[in-house]
Amino acid sequence: MGKHDAEITPAEQAEVIQIARSVAKHFAEAGARADAENRFPTELVPIYKESGLPALAVPKKYGGLGADIWTTTLVSRELAKGDPAIALAFNMHQTMIGIFRGLLNEETRQRVFAEVVNERKIVCGPFSEDRAGLTGLADTVAVPDGEGGWHVSGKKTWATLCLGADIVAFNATVTDPSGELPEDFQEHASRESVFVIPIDSPGVSIVETWDTLGMRATGTHTLVFDKVHVPASAYGGNFRNGLFGEFEWASLSFSGVYLGLAEKAYTETREILKKKSLGATQEGKDVALKGIGYIQYGLGKILLETETAARALETTARILIEGRDAEWNPIARAAFVDVTKVAATETAIKVTDAALRLVGGSAFRRGHVLERLYRDARGGPFHPLTTDQAYDLLGRSELGLLG
């Protein structure tokens, strides 16, 4: 069995994609208001749970639906066609479930997956901190309590989905018994560990800090840990090796969301252009926008760009399923996986930019669907690996600078 062998059948895949399309309708209904009010729509949490999607990526041997990485990505893509910001929030859960498949130790994995399958619990996974995001070593500390557990203190930014989650997974650096962090950065990295606890554990609090240009409905607030008691059973394994070994679950799922965003923008633009008339102009008495040459050219161009990103995503998924990623430089693996995320996010930016130009000034008004998609697309380059980090890592790999 390969790491990404599919156990879900074609019929089961078709069924979960249809479920995603149904849930996407609820996302679409809530999207505009959630964006305007800058809030995560908690009313959608029961709908998402009732759909059965929380267990999507949980392997069948743990009672889940057994979706592979490609099926999970397709679901995120369909949900984003409803509303990409809301889809991005719930995508956090699927990303974490996928990462858990290889990151957690077996005992913790069994416990968490049982809660997801049997109780439909939702997971969020904030691993970033203010200082340096995901690439920075964790300043959040886990101080040994002398009985096998820890007391955790620190702050996690980018806690997407925290208002809808039941479980939080996070990284913290295990300190000396005195509470001191190791001075050597390699030892610091080796002590970074993953912990998985109920989000309502005493000492865990949410500070609502999210107020952004786009992706406003994700509820990506700040999570604070104030001497939170974490039992030994919450330990999930080493963080650095585990996370980056499973990085494709982040790259492909983010790609699915942003590709869905680009496809939604394209579809909205096409339908507007089909119907919009300029009326009487100096070119004629009834000028249809679709009859103008540069409009036809522009629409064709953004369709081609969207198709290119879609094919990059499918190809990357196929490479992973077939195990051909073993041919990549293992040190630069995350960047090679991230090619599809960069393609999808940069395409979303280009497509929404072109869409506003093609439709005209009406799309510049607050509340227009394309105005919202234009802003949401701007979040793409910030997801890890950031676009610039991917470029840099690939460049260093090609120049033989990675060892």
Sequence and secondary structure as in RCSB ss.txt:
>XXXX:A:sequence
MGKHDAEITPAEQAEVIQIARSVAKHFAEAGARADAENRFPTELVPIYKESGLPALAVPKKYGGLGADIWTTTLV
SRELAKGDPAIALAFNMHQTMIGIFRGLLNEETRQRVFAEVVNERKIVCGPFSEDRAGLTGLADTVAVPDGEGGW
HVSGKKTWATLCLGADIVAFNATVTDPSGELPEDFQEHASRESVFVIPIDSPGVSIVETWDTLGMRATGTHTLVF
DKVHVPASAYGGNFRNGLFGEFEWASLSFSGVYLGLAEKAYTETREILKKKSLGATQEGKDVALKGIGYIQYGLG
KILLETETAARALETTARILIEGRDAEWNPIARAAFVDVTKVAATETAIKVTDAALRLVGGSAFRRGHVLERLYR
DARGGPFHPLTTDQAYDLLGRSELGLLG
>XXXX:A:secstr
  TT   S HHHHHHHHHHHHHHHHHHHHHHHHHHHHT   GGGHHHHHHTTGGGTTS GGGTS    HHHHHHH
HHHHHHH HHHHHHHHHHHHHHHHHHHHS HHHHHHHHHHHHHH   EE   B TTTGGGS    EEEE SSS E
EEEEEEEEETTGGG SEEEEEEEE  TTS   SSHHHHHHTEEEEEEETTSTTEEEE     SS GGG  EEEEE
EEEEE GGGEEEEHHHHHHHTTHHHHHHHHHHHHHHHHHHHHHHHHHHHH B  SBTTBSS BGGGSHHHHHHHH
HHHHHHHHHHHHHHHHHHHHHHTGGGGS GGGHHHHHTHHHHHHHHHHHHHHHHHHHHH GGGGSTT HHHHHHH
HHTTGGGSSS HHHHHHHHHHHHTT   
